[in-house]
Amino acid sequence: MRTLAALLLPILLVSPAFAAKDDKTPEGPSAKRITGSESYMPTFGLRASISHGFQIAGVLAVDAGLDVPSAKSRKKVEALRPRLISEMRDAVLTYATLTYTVGQKPDADILKARLQKAVDNVLGEGEAKVALASVIVYTK
């Protein structure tokens, strides 16, 4: 029994399920910060399939953030985060299916304008400004 306990103890100590949680450690990719600014709130994982005819030709991956200068607005963004992410994903999907041409470079200006409109629809105009971190097309 002691041998079994000696073998399992290192596994339990290293396992994330048993590790002590550090409040300063971010959880998941949406918690990563690319700037030290307190007004920047990241939104990662905006993905959409790119179709060509009836086949999937690739994936459009967009990482963006919101510049939210007001503390009151930041609380509003946190409260509405699921709805914001949903609207932003819809904007990326609409761009990927209706505007983007397979094989071309994505138009970051159009994509940013659509994301800004989606954010304004949820929060109200002028509450937050969209900042694109990356726009990547993965093809087959």
Z-matrix of the N, CA and C atoms (Angstrom, degrees):
N
C 1 1.446
C 2 1.535 1 110.69
N 3 1.346 2 116.73 1 -39.95
C 4 1.461 3 120.18 2 178.91
C 5 1.517 4 111.15 3 -64.60
N 6 1.323 5 116.94 4 -35.83
C 7 1.462 6 120.87 5 178.72
C 8 1.520 7 110.31 6 -64.18
N 9 1.321 8 116.37 7 -42.91
C 10 1.470 9 121.05 8 178.35
C 11 1.527 10 110.69 9 -63.26
N 12 1.321 11 116.58 10 -42.81
C 13 1.463 12 120.72 11 178.43
C 14 1.519 13 111.08 12 -64.92
N 15 1.317 14 116.98 13 -38.39
C 16 1.464 15 121.08 14 179.10
C 17 1.517 16 111.28 15 -66.87
N 18 1.328 17 117.09 16 -32.70
C 19 1.470 18 120.89 17 178.33
C 20 1.527 19 112.07 18 -76.44
N 21 1.319 20 117.03 19 -36.22
C 22 1.465 21 120.83 20 -176.51
C 23 1.524 22 113.41 21 -82.74
N 24 1.307 23 118.42 22 -25.72
C 25 1.458 24 121.69 23 -177.19
C 26 1.526 25 112.93 24 -57.12
N 27 1.349 26 120.93 25 -48.28
C 28 1.469 27 119.81 26 178.76
C 29 1.532 28 112.57 27 -62.13
N 30 1.309 29 116.83 28 -34.89
C 31 1.465 30 120.01 29 179.04
C 32 1.524 31 110.36 30 -66.18
N 33 1.325 32 116.30 31 -43.19
C 34 1.459 33 119.96 32 -179.99
C 35 1.521 34 111.83 33 -66.52
N 36 1.320 35 116.87 34 -35.19
C 37 1.463 36 120.01 35 -179.38
C 38 1.518 37 112.38 36 -71.79
N 39 1.319 38 118.47 37 -30.54
C 40 1.457 39 122.64 38 -177.87
C 41 1.519 40 111.75 39 -90.43
N 42 1.306 41 117.71 40 -24.96
C 43 1.460 42 122.39 41 -175.65
C 44 1.528 43 111.70 42 -61.02
N 45 1.356 44 118.27 43 133.13
C 46 1.466 45 120.80 44 179.25
C 47 1.523 46 113.21 45 -61.22
N 48 1.326 47 116.42 46 -28.06
C 49 1.459 48 119.18 47 -178.76
C 50 1.523 49 111.43 48 -67.44
N 51 1.350 50 116.94 49 -27.21
C 52 1.448 51 120.86 50 -178.19
C 53 1.523 52 112.55 51 -106.66
N 54 1.319 53 117.08 52 -2.73
C 55 1.466 54 120.22 53 -178.72
C 56 1.516 55 110.02 54 -71.88
N 57 1.309 56 115.86 55 146.50
C 58 1.466 57 120.61 56 176.78
C 59 1.520 58 108.87 57 -70.91
N 60 1.307 59 115.66 58 138.17
C 61 1.457 60 120.26 59 -178.75
C 62 1.519 61 109.86 60 -82.40
N 63 1.318 62 115.43 61 130.06
C 64 1.462 63 122.14 62 176.62
C 65 1.518 64 107.11 63 -100.29
N 66 1.319 65 118.59 64 119.30
C 67 1.465 66 121.95 65 -176.41
C 68 1.524 67 113.19 66 -61.47
N 69 1.335 68 118.09 67 -20.56
C 70 1.452 69 120.77 68 -179.14
C 71 1.523 70 112.36 69 -88.03
N 72 1.332 71 117.65 70 -8.37
C 73 1.452 72 121.65 71 -178.89
C 74 1.521 73 109.49 72 -84.92
N 75 1.353 74 118.69 73 123.90
C 76 1.455 75 120.19 74 178.82
C 77 1.516 76 111.21 75 -69.70
N 78 1.326 77 115.60 76 148.34
C 79 1.453 78 121.11 77 178.68
C 80 1.514 79 109.47 78 -107.71
N 81 1.316 80 117.14 79 118.37
C 82 1.453 81 121.97 80 175.04
C 83 1.514 82 112.80 81 78.66
N 84 1.356 83 115.53 82 168.50
C 85 1.457 84 119.95 83 -177.07
C 86 1.522 85 113.90 84 -67.89
N 87 1.330 86 117.87 85 -24.75
C 88 1.461 87 118.65 86 -179.29
C 89 1.523 88 111.82 87 -72.26
N 90 1.328 89 116.98 88 -13.16
C 91 1.454 90 120.27 89 -179.61
C 92 1.525 91 112.32 90 -89.11
N 93 1.314 92 118.89 91 -10.35
C 94 1.460 93 121.70 92 -179.20
C 95 1.524 94 110.12 93 -68.02
N 96 1.303 95 115.13 94 143.77
C 97 1.457 96 120.56 95 178.69
C 98 1.516 97 108.38 96 -116.91
N 99 1.327 98 116.73 97 135.49
C 100 1.459 99 120.30 98 177.73
C 101 1.522 100 110.82 99 -104.06
N 102 1.313 101 117.05 100 2.29
C 103 1.454 102 122.30 101 178.14
C 104 1.518 103 109.27 102 -146.94
N 105 1.295 104 116.14 103 159.54
C 106 1.449 105 120.98 104 178.35
C 107 1.520 106 112.81 105 -86.69
N 108 1.309 107 117.10 106 -5.14
C 109 1.458 108 121.45 107 -176.95
C 110 1.525 109 111.13 108 -67.48
N 111 1.326 110 116.45 109 131.81
C 112 1.461 111 121.44 110 177.56
C 113 1.531 112 111.85 111 -71.82
N 114 1.334 113 116.52 112 -20.47
C 115 1.465 114 119.03 113 -177.39
C 116 1.527 115 112.47 114 -84.63
N 117 1.360 116 117.56 115 -7.16
C 118 1.459 117 121.01 116 -179.33
C 119 1.521 118 109.99 117 -91.27
N 120 1.330 119 116.16 118 127.10
C 121 1.459 120 121.67 119 178.82
C 122 1.533 121 108.13 120 -122.32
N 123 1.348 122 117.24 121 113.45
C 124 1.462 123 120.30 122 -175.68
C 125 1.526 124 113.16 123 -74.85
N 126 1.328 125 115.61 124 148.62
C 127 1.465 126 122.89 125 171.18
C 128 1.517 127 106.76 126 -134.58
N 129 1.321 128 116.06 127 104.38
C 130 1.452 129 121.56 128 -178.95
C 131 1.524 130 109.85 129 -104.88
N 132 1.316 131 115.53 130 161.10
C 133 1.458 132 120.02 131 172.83
C 134 1.507 133 115.53 132 87.92
N 135 1.321 134 117.93 133 26.87
C 136 1.459 135 120.08 134 175.87
C 137 1.532 136 106.76 135 -86.79
N 138 1.321 137 116.99 136 104.12
C 139 1.463 138 122.39 137 -175.38
C 140 1.519 139 110.45 138 -125.03
N 141 1.337 140 115.45 139 148.64
C 142 1.461 141 120.60 140 176.88
C 143 1.521 142 109.07 141 -149.85
N 144 1.319 143 115.80 142 141.29
C 145 1.458 144 120.76 143 175.86
C 146 1.516 145 109.82 144 -74.53
N 147 1.329 146 114.74 145 141.62
C 148 1.463 147 120.87 146 175.98
C 149 1.517 148 106.57 147 -104.37
N 150 1.317 149 116.29 148 120.35
C 151 1.466 150 118.99 149 -178.82
C 152 1.519 151 110.35 150 -106.33
N 153 1.319 152 113.72 151 147.52
C 154 1.462 153 122.16 152 176.00
C 155 1.521 154 105.68 153 -130.87
N 156 1.325 155 115.77 154 105.52
C 157 1.461 156 119.24 155 -171.81
C 158 1.517 157 108.29 156 70.43
N 159 1.330 158 115.38 157 -124.92
C 160 1.463 159 119.78 158 179.09
C 161 1.523 160 111.87 159 -107.86
N 162 1.331 161 116.83 160 19.64
C 163 1.453 162 120.75 161 -179.65
C 164 1.529 163 110.48 162 -122.47
N 165 1.317 164 114.50 163 151.94
C 166 1.460 165 120.46 164 176.31
C 167 1.530 166 107.79 165 -81.87
N 168 1.331 167 116.51 166 122.55
C 169 1.462 168 121.68 167 -177.54
C 170 1.524 169 112.38 168 -98.98
N 171 1.320 170 117.33 169 -14.21
C 172 1.450 171 119.96 170 -179.03
C 173 1.516 172 111.80 171 166.84
N 174 1.321 173 114.47 172 -166.03
C 175 1.469 174 121.49 173 -179.37
C 176 1.523 175 108.65 174 -134.09
N 177 1.318 176 116.01 175 135.52
C 178 1.456 177 122.48 176 173.28
C 179 1.524 178 107.11 177 -98.29
N 180 1.322 179 116.61 178 120.82
C 181 1.462 180 122.27 179 -178.91
C 182 1.526 181 109.19 180 -114.71
N 183 1.322 182 116.02 181 123.85
C 184 1.463 183 121.47 182 -178.50
C 185 1.525 184 109.05 183 -125.42
N 186 1.311 185 115.56 184 128.54
C 187 1.459 186 121.53 185 171.14
C 188 1.515 187 106.35 186 -114.92
N 189 1.317 188 115.54 187 127.69
C 190 1.459 189 120.81 188 -176.95
C 191 1.518 190 108.92 189 -139.91
N 192 1.293 191 114.51 190 171.59
C 193 1.448 192 120.28 191 176.30
C 194 1.511 193 109.69 192 -142.63
N 195 1.296 194 115.06 193 168.61
C 196 1.454 195 121.05 194 178.45
C 197 1.518 196 109.09 195 -117.76
N 198 1.312 197 115.90 196 129.58
C 199 1.452 198 121.05 197 172.63
C 200 1.526 199 106.41 198 -92.13
N 201 1.317 200 115.57 199 109.98
C 202 1.463 201 121.95 200 -175.79
C 203 1.524 202 107.73 201 -120.71
N 204 1.338 203 117.49 202 94.39
C 205 1.466 204 120.37 203 -174.71
C 206 1.526 205 115.16 204 -67.38
N 207 1.307 206 118.20 205 -32.47
C 208 1.457 207 121.66 206 -175.63
C 209 1.537 208 111.70 207 -86.85
N 210 1.324 209 116.19 208 133.91
C 211 1.470 210 120.89 209 177.88
C 212 1.524 211 110.46 210 -63.41
N 213 1.316 212 117.24 211 -37.02
C 214 1.464 213 121.83 212 178.29
C 215 1.532 214 109.55 213 -63.63
N 216 1.324 215 116.64 214 -41.99
C 217 1.465 216 120.71 215 179.17
C 218 1.520 217 111.31 216 -67.99
N 219 1.347 218 118.13 217 -34.24
C 220 1.464 219 121.15 218 177.94
C 221 1.522 220 110.73 219 -63.29
N 222 1.327 221 116.56 220 -39.26
C 223 1.465 222 119.96 221 176.42
C 224 1.529 223 110.24 222 -64.63
N 225 1.320 224 116.38 223 -38.44
C 226 1.469 225 121.27 224 177.79
C 227 1.533 226 110.39 225 -64.80
N 228 1.335 227 116.10 226 -41.32
C 229 1.465 228 120.69 227 178.56
C 230 1.528 229 109.98 228 -62.22
N 231 1.320 230 118.15 229 -44.83
C 232 1.466 231 121.40 230 179.19
C 233 1.528 232 110.92 231 -61.74
N 234 1.332 233 116.65 232 -41.03
C 235 1.463 234 120.34 233 -179.55
C 236 1.532 235 111.32 234 -67.67
N 237 1.320 236 117.14 235 -34.24
C 238 1.465 237 121.57 236 -176.96
C 239 1.529 238 112.73 237 -102.09
N 240 1.316 239 117.28 238 13.22
C 241 1.472 240 121.61 239 -175.35
C 242 1.536 241 113.93 240 -52.63
N 243 1.336 242 120.74 241 -47.38
C 244 1.472 243 119.28 242 179.29
C 245 1.532 244 112.91 243 -60.01
N 246 1.315 245 116.17 244 -41.05
C 247 1.466 246 120.25 245 178.71
C 248 1.530 247 111.23 246 -67.91
N 249 1.323 248 116.54 247 -40.45
C 250 1.469 249 120.99 248 177.13
C 251 1.526 250 111.36 249 -60.70
N 252 1.333 251 116.75 250 -47.89
C 253 1.461 252 121.21 251 179.95
C 254 1.521 253 109.95 252 -61.24
N 255 1.307 254 117.18 253 -41.98
C 256 1.469 255 120.91 254 179.01
C 257 1.526 256 111.43 255 -61.24
N 258 1.320 257 116.98 256 -45.95
C 259 1.467 258 121.11 257 179.85
C 260 1.531 259 111.21 258 -65.86
N 261 1.334 260 116.05 259 -38.91
C 262 1.458 261 119.39 260 179.17
C 263 1.533 262 110.88 261 -68.37
N 264 1.332 263 117.44 262 -38.13
C 265 1.474 264 120.50 263 176.01
C 266 1.514 265 110.76 264 -64.28
N 267 1.316 266 116.61 265 -40.02
C 268 1.472 267 119.97 266 176.49
C 269 1.521 268 111.06 267 -61.37
N 270 1.324 269 117.33 268 -39.72
C 271 1.472 270 120.99 269 178.87
C 272 1.528 271 111.01 270 -64.01
N 273 1.324 272 116.79 271 -41.92
C 274 1.467 273 120.70 272 178.23
C 275 1.527 274 110.14 273 -66.56
N 276 1.325 275 117.12 274 -41.80
C 277 1.466 276 120.97 275 178.27
C 278 1.518 277 111.42 276 -62.47
N 279 1.315 278 117.47 277 -43.34
C 280 1.461 279 121.64 278 178.66
C 281 1.520 280 110.59 279 -62.16
N 282 1.319 281 116.83 280 -43.06
C 283 1.462 282 120.44 281 177.68
C 284 1.530 283 110.61 282 -62.56
N 285 1.327 284 116.97 283 -45.79
C 286 1.473 285 121.47 284 -176.61
C 287 1.523 286 111.92 285 -65.30
N 288 1.329 287 117.59 286 -34.96
C 289 1.458 288 119.61 287 -176.34
C 290 1.522 289 113.87 288 -90.46
N 291 1.321 290 118.48 289 -30.74
C 292 1.459 291 120.03 290 -174.19
C 293 1.529 292 115.14 291 -107.21
N 294 1.309 293 118.52 292 -27.76
C 295 1.459 294 121.16 293 -172.61
C 296 1.525 295 113.30 294 -110.54
N 297 1.319 296 116.72 295 -41.60
C 298 1.460 297 120.38 296 -174.29
C 299 1.524 298 111.66 297 -70.28
N 300 1.340 299 115.92 298 135.58
C 301 1.459 300 122.59 299 175.89
C 302 1.520 301 108.72 300 -105.42
N 303 1.328 302 115.75 301 126.50
C 304 1.463 303 121.21 302 -178.39
C 305 1.524 304 109.95 303 -56.70
N 306 1.324 305 115.05 304 131.97
C 307 1.459 306 121.07 305 179.33
C 308 1.519 307 114.04 306 93.87
N 309 1.308 308 117.72 307 -11.85
C 310 1.459 309 121.72 308 179.63
C 311 1.529 310 110.44 309 -96.65
N 312 1.299 311 115.32 310 163.42
C 313 1.459 312 122.08 311 175.46
C 314 1.536 313 107.70 312 -76.81
N 315 1.336 314 118.74 313 132.91
C 316 1.467 315 120.03 314 178.90
C 317 1.533 316 110.87 315 -64.88
N 318 1.313 317 116.57 316 143.67
C 319 1.462 318 122.34 317 179.41
C 320 1.526 319 108.82 318 -88.13
N 321 1.311 320 116.24 319 101.93
C 322 1.466 321 121.89 320 -176.81
C 323 1.530 322 112.02 321 -64.11
N 324 1.335 323 117.48 322 -32.09
C 325 1.467 324 120.02 323 179.90
C 326 1.525 325 111.61 324 -65.41
N 327 1.323 326 116.47 325 -44.73
C 328 1.471 327 120.30 326 178.87
C 329 1.528 328 109.90 327 -65.74
N 330 1.319 329 115.94 328 -44.19
C 331 1.456 330 120.73 329 -179.72
C 332 1.525 331 111.16 330 -61.56
N 333 1.322 332 116.76 331 -43.54
C 334 1.465 333 120.84 332 178.81
C 335 1.531 334 111.00 333 -64.05
N 336 1.332 335 117.06 334 -41.14
C 337 1.471 336 120.87 335 179.03
C 338 1.529 337 110.86 336 -62.61
N 339 1.331 338 116.67 337 -40.88
C 340 1.474 339 119.70 338 178.93
C 341 1.524 340 111.63 339 -68.32
N 342 1.325 341 116.48 340 -39.20
C 343 1.463 342 119.82 341 177.09
C 344 1.529 343 110.84 342 -65.72
N 345 1.334 344 116.57 343 -39.96
C 346 1.463 345 120.48 344 179.01
C 347 1.523 346 110.81 345 -63.40
N 348 1.329 347 116.28 346 -40.61
C 349 1.466 348 120.18 347 178.53
C 350 1.531 349 110.46 348 -63.58
N 351 1.340 350 116.38 349 -40.59
C 352 1.470 351 120.38 350 178.84
C 353 1.530 352 110.58 351 -63.52
N 354 1.331 353 116.75 352 -43.09
C 355 1.471 354 121.30 353 179.36
C 356 1.526 355 110.12 354 -65.27
N 357 1.333 356 116.99 355 -43.32
C 358 1.465 357 120.87 356 179.16
C 359 1.525 358 111.91 357 -63.08
N 360 1.325 359 117.31 358 -34.60
C 361 1.464 360 120.78 359 178.38
C 362 1.522 361 111.98 360 -64.87
N 363 1.330 362 117.00 361 -32.25
C 364 1.467 363 121.06 362 -179.07
C 365 1.524 364 111.79 363 -86.76
N 366 1.333 365 116.86 364 -47.85
C 367 1.470 366 120.63 365 -173.36
C 368 1.518 367 114.72 366 -93.73
N 369 1.305 368 116.03 367 -25.94
C 370 1.460 369 120.61 368 -171.79
C 371 1.518 370 108.64 369 106.08
N 372 1.311 371 116.15 370 149.71
C 373 1.458 372 120.99 371 -175.95
C 374 1.522 373 111.72 372 -65.56
N 375 1.336 374 115.52 373 135.16
C 376 1.458 375 121.56 374 176.41
C 377 1.517 376 115.71 375 85.78
N 378 1.329 377 118.91 376 -1.19
C 379 1.471 378 121.17 377 -179.43
C 380 1.522 379 112.55 378 -77.83
N 381 1.341 380 116.40 379 -33.37
C 382 1.462 381 120.87 380 -177.96
C 383 1.518 382 109.35 381 -149.83
N 384 1.324 383 115.37 382 150.31
C 385 1.461 384 120.91 383 179.58
C 386 1.532 385 108.40 384 -117.84
N 387 1.328 386 116.31 385 130.11
C 388 1.466 387 121.75 386 -179.42
C 389 1.528 388 109.97 387 -76.38
N 390 1.329 389 115.63 388 134.78
C 391 1.468 390 122.19 389 174.54
C 392 1.525 391 107.36 390 -126.34
N 393 1.330 392 116.82 391 119.19
C 394 1.463 393 120.53 392 178.86
C 395 1.517 394 109.92 393 -77.87
N 396 1.328 395 116.96 394 130.79
C 397 1.460 396 122.08 395 176.35
C 398 1.525 397 109.99 396 -95.88
N 399 1.337 398 116.98 397 -40.85
C 400 1.461 399 120.93 398 177.03
C 401 1.523 400 110.56 399 -159.78
N 402 1.328 401 114.69 400 149.28
C 403 1.462 402 123.18 401 174.07
C 404 1.526 403 105.96 402 -134.13
N 405 1.328 404 116.58 403 112.91
C 406 1.457 405 121.72 404 -173.85
C 407 1.528 406 109.36 405 -128.06
N 408 1.330 407 116.26 406 137.60
C 409 1.457 408 121.71 407 174.26
C 410 1.525 409 107.75 408 -110.47
N 411 1.321 410 115.63 409 122.51
C 412 1.455 411 122.30 410 174.23
C 413 1.519 412 106.92 411 -102.59
N 414 1.337 413 116.93 412 123.20
C 415 1.467 414 120.57 413 179.49
C 416 1.518 415 109.60 414 -109.66
N 417 1.329 416 113.65 415 163.55
C 418 1.471 417 120.36 416 178.97
C 419 1.491 418 111.45 417 -70.16
